[in-house]
């Protein structure tokens, strides 16, 4: 069901799914129901997953780490200690790859740290902009 899928996504993306309000959960379920009705939903999901894998495995000058090295703007990195999709260990590698990186680590956050800890993430971005 859409509710089961939504719970699964939240368990994967949030460090603590209990941080999701009942209202936000209801909205997420409604959005999942809407998307499941789209005729191209599964094709889009499959292509997105393949695109992510391709991007991570692409080597040479087009690889993600090489592209990160070419970013000239100050970059705010946000990593959650409970992220199940991007390893927390990648924070050090990313900090080295971006020329002017600032790293915010949130030990209890998952993949959507900005949704779990919006105040902390917003403060980090304000500090980046102020400098």
Secondary structure, DSSP 4 states (H G I P E B T S, - for coil): -HHHHHHHHHHHH-S-GGGS-HHHHHHHHHHHHHHHTSTTHHHHHHHHHHHHHHHHH--GGGSHHHHHHT--S-EEEEEETT-SSS-TTHHHHHHHHSTTEEEEEETT--TTHHHHSHHHHHHHHHHHHH-
